[in-house]
Amino acid sequence: MAGTPSISVSTVVLDGQTFDQGLELLARAGAETVEPVVIEGHMPFDETTFTEQGGLRLARQIRDAWLMIRAFAAKYDMGSGDSEEKKVTW
């Protein structure tokens, strides 16, 4: 077996909390990894979150909570009126 399995918790479950409060809750609950998720209207994430500067800030927040990032996800409504203007620059 290749080590102990771990579950990565989606940040969507933190909706309604500040990001730092949510990370603290996850760490206290025993989570080891988180999956930042960009979904418009949920959590304080947008396209700038994953720029170099935003990514470093996000990584620092997660590290300070003694958690790790295993993956990230993004969901965009490509049928919205402004979807053509959105550009993913990760």
Buried (B, 14 or more C-beta within 10 A) or exposed (E): EEEEEEEBBBBBBBEEBEBEEBBBBBBEEEBBBBBBBBBEEBBEBEBEBBEEEBBEEBEEBBEEBEBBBEEBEBEEEEEEEEEEEEEEEE
